[in-house]
Amino acid sequence: TCALPICCRKIQEDEGEIEVEEMRNGFKKWRERTSTSPSGRHLGMYKSISHTNGQEEEKDFLLQIITEIVNLAMRKGITLKRWCRVNNVLLEKDPQDPKIHRLRIIHIIEADYNLATKIYWGRRLMKKGEKEKLLNDSNWGSRKGRSAQDAAIIQTIHYDITHLNLREYATMENDEKSCYDRMIPSLTMLISRSFGIRKEVCKTVGRTFER
């Protein structure tokens, strides 16, 4: 299910920029074998300058520069040329059987941009949504502490209880196939604004989508 339902109630806007420690922790936790950055900036480079703990001044200085570049773009509502390049990779869900409807599409984007959007949307926005109780209880996608297995078990329990009580029960299951790939950028940014994402940040991401 979708993790970001439309909400007309606007919550307090997030004024904070990305901190160096947020970038450091994000790169540290990222598996190095993950494919990123069509520009050729290997994830290993980011991980190398992140494993400093503030002790190696040269590496720490590089991380500060990268963080400031990201913040400057998000502050001015602009995008970088290399952020606009995306490599689309099609993976076979069934090995040696490349059926067109059984291919998984992976979008490979720049690591620093990817991490920045993860911080704003995946962490801050979702945290606000949970705190302000803006997410419907039936929404399970991308929510901390919830899994697809839990949702399936709960649904099965509903069916069992209904069957034992001989009561009428109707459900509609809508498989949001490729839902993240089919999100409308303009509508997504409007919803993000209602959840407190700054206008300039939405402009940066929106312009990246456009190009």
C-alpha positions as CSV (number, residue, x, y, z in Angstrom):
1,T,0.0,0.0,0.0
2,C,1.1,3.6,-0.6
3,A,3.1,5.1,2.2
4,L,2.1,8.7,1.4
5,P,-1.7,9.3,1.3
6,I,-3.0,12.7,0.3
7,C,-3.5,14.9,3.3
8,C,-4.9,18.4,3.3
9,R,-3.6,19.2,6.7
10,K,-0.2,21.0,6.5
11,I,2.1,20.2,9.3
12,Q,5.1,22.3,10.5
13,E,7.6,22.8,7.7
14,D,11.0,21.3,8.1
15,E,13.6,24.1,8.2
16,G,16.6,22.0,9.0
17,E,19.3,21.3,6.3
18,I,21.1,18.0,6.1
19,E,23.9,17.7,8.6
20,V,27.3,16.2,8.0
21,E,26.6,13.4,10.5
22,E,23.4,12.4,8.7
23,M,25.4,12.0,5.5
24,R,28.2,10.2,7.3
25,N,25.8,7.7,8.9
26,G,23.9,7.2,5.7
27,F,27.0,6.3,3.7
28,K,28.4,4.1,6.4
29,K,25.3,2.0,6.5
30,W,25.1,1.7,2.7
31,R,26.3,-1.6,1.3
32,E,29.3,-0.9,-0.9
33,R,28.3,-3.5,-3.6
34,T,25.1,-1.4,-4.3
35,S,25.1,0.0,-7.8
36,T,25.0,3.8,-7.8
37,S,26.1,7.0,-9.5
38,P,26.0,6.8,-13.4
39,S,28.7,9.6,-13.2
40,G,31.2,7.0,-12.0
41,R,31.5,8.2,-8.4
42,H,31.8,4.9,-6.8
43,L,30.0,4.4,-3.5
44,G,33.3,3.2,-2.0
45,M,34.6,6.7,-2.3
46,Y,31.8,8.1,-0.2
47,K,32.2,5.3,2.3
48,S,35.9,5.9,2.6
49,I,35.5,9.6,3.5
50,S,32.7,8.7,5.9
51,H,34.7,6.4,8.1
52,T,36.5,9.2,9.9
53,N,34.6,9.7,13.2
54,G,35.8,13.4,12.9
55,Q,39.4,12.4,13.4
56,E,40.9,12.7,9.9
57,E,40.6,16.3,8.9
58,E,41.2,15.9,5.2
59,K,38.4,13.2,4.8
60,D,36.1,15.1,7.1
61,F,36.6,18.3,5.0
62,L,35.6,16.4,1.8
63,L,32.5,15.1,3.4
64,Q,31.6,18.7,4.6
65,I,32.0,19.9,1.0
66,I,29.8,17.2,-0.4
67,T,27.1,17.9,2.3
68,E,27.3,21.7,1.5
69,I,26.9,21.1,-2.2
70,V,23.7,19.0,-1.5
71,N,22.4,21.7,0.9
72,L,23.2,24.5,-1.5
73,A,21.1,22.8,-4.3
74,M,18.3,22.1,-1.9
75,R,18.5,25.6,-0.5
76,K,18.2,27.3,-3.9
77,G,15.8,24.8,-5.5
78,I,18.2,23.8,-8.3
79,T,19.5,20.5,-9.5
80,L,22.9,19.3,-10.7
81,K,23.5,18.0,-14.2
82,R,24.8,14.7,-13.0
83,W,21.8,14.2,-10.8
84,C,19.6,14.2,-13.9
85,R,21.3,11.2,-15.4
86,V,19.7,7.8,-14.5
87,N,20.6,4.4,-15.7
88,N,17.6,2.1,-16.0
89,V,18.4,-1.6,-15.6
90,L,16.0,-4.5,-16.3
91,L,16.5,-7.6,-14.2
92,E,15.0,-11.0,-14.9
93,K,12.7,-12.2,-12.1
94,D,12.9,-15.6,-13.6
95,P,16.5,-16.5,-14.5
96,Q,17.0,-17.3,-18.2
97,D,13.3,-16.4,-18.9
98,P,13.2,-12.7,-19.9
99,K,9.5,-12.2,-20.3
100,I,8.6,-8.6,-20.7
101,H,6.0,-8.6,-17.9
102,R,8.4,-10.4,-15.6
103,L,11.2,-7.8,-15.5
104,R,12.2,-5.8,-12.5
105,I,13.2,-2.2,-13.3
106,I,16.0,-0.6,-11.2
107,H,16.8,3.1,-11.5
108,I,20.4,3.8,-10.7
109,I,20.9,7.4,-9.6
110,E,23.6,9.5,-8.0
111,A,24.6,8.4,-4.5
112,D,24.6,11.8,-2.9
113,Y,21.3,12.8,-4.4
114,N,19.8,9.4,-3.5
115,L,20.9,9.8,0.1
116,A,19.6,13.3,0.4
117,T,16.1,12.3,-0.7
118,K,16.2,9.4,1.6
119,I,17.0,11.7,4.5
120,Y,14.2,14.2,3.7
121,W,11.5,11.7,2.7
122,G,12.5,8.3,4.1
123,R,13.4,9.5,7.5
124,R,12.2,13.0,8.3
125,L,8.9,13.0,6.4
126,M,7.9,9.5,7.6
127,K,8.9,10.3,11.1
128,K,6.7,13.4,11.1
129,G,3.8,11.5,9.5
130,E,4.0,8.9,12.3
131,K,4.3,11.5,15.0
132,E,1.4,13.6,13.7
133,K,-0.7,10.4,13.1
134,L,-1.2,11.4,9.4
135,L,-0.7,7.9,8.1
136,N,-3.8,5.6,7.9
137,D,-3.5,2.5,10.1
138,S,-4.1,0.3,7.0
139,N,-1.0,1.7,5.3
140,W,1.9,-0.7,5.7
141,G,4.3,0.2,2.9
142,S,7.7,1.8,3.9
143,R,6.7,2.1,7.5
144,K,9.0,1.2,10.3
145,G,8.1,-1.9,12.3
146,R,5.7,-3.2,9.7
147,S,6.1,-5.9,7.1
148,A,4.2,-7.5,4.3
149,Q,4.0,-10.8,6.4
150,D,2.3,-8.9,9.2
151,A,-0.3,-7.5,6.9
152,A,-1.1,-10.9,5.4
153,I,-1.4,-12.5,8.8
154,I,-3.8,-9.8,10.0
155,Q,-5.9,-10.2,6.9
156,T,-6.1,-14.0,7.4
157,I,-7.2,-13.5,11.0
158,H,-10.0,-11.2,9.8
159,Y,-11.2,-13.9,7.4
160,D,-11.1,-16.5,10.1
161,I,-13.0,-14.4,12.6
162,T,-15.6,-13.6,10.0
163,H,-16.0,-17.2,9.0
164,L,-16.4,-18.4,12.6
165,N,-19.0,-15.7,13.3
166,L,-20.9,-16.4,10.1
167,R,-20.9,-12.8,9.1
168,E,-20.8,-11.0,5.8
169,Y,-17.4,-9.6,4.9
170,A,-16.0,-7.9,1.7
171,T,-12.6,-6.7,0.9
172,M,-10.8,-5.2,-2.1
173,E,-7.2,-6.0,-2.7
174,N,-5.5,-3.6,-5.1
175,D,-2.0,-4.5,-6.1
176,E,-0.1,-1.2,-6.6
177,K,2.2,-2.7,-9.2
178,S,5.3,-0.5,-9.8
179,C,3.6,2.2,-7.7
180,Y,6.8,4.1,-6.9
181,D,7.7,4.1,-10.6
182,R,4.3,5.5,-11.6
183,M,4.1,8.4,-9.1
184,I,3.2,11.7,-10.7
185,P,6.0,14.1,-9.8
186,S,3.8,17.3,-9.5
187,L,1.3,15.5,-7.3
188,T,4.0,13.9,-5.2
189,M,5.6,17.2,-4.5
190,L,2.3,18.8,-3.5
191,I,1.7,16.0,-1.0
192,S,5.3,16.3,0.2
193,R,4.7,20.0,0.8
194,S,1.6,19.2,3.0
195,F,3.8,16.9,5.0
196,G,6.3,19.7,5.7
197,I,9.0,19.3,3.1
198,R,10.4,22.7,2.1
199,K,9.4,24.3,-1.1
200,E,12.9,24.6,-2.4
201,V,13.6,20.9,-1.7
202,C,10.5,20.0,-3.7
203,K,11.7,22.2,-6.5
204,T,15.1,20.5,-6.7
205,V,13.5,17.0,-6.8
206,G,10.8,18.1,-9.2
207,R,13.3,19.7,-11.6
208,T,15.4,16.6,-11.4
209,F,12.4,14.5,-12.5
210,E,11.7,16.9,-15.4
211,R,15.1,16.6,-16.9
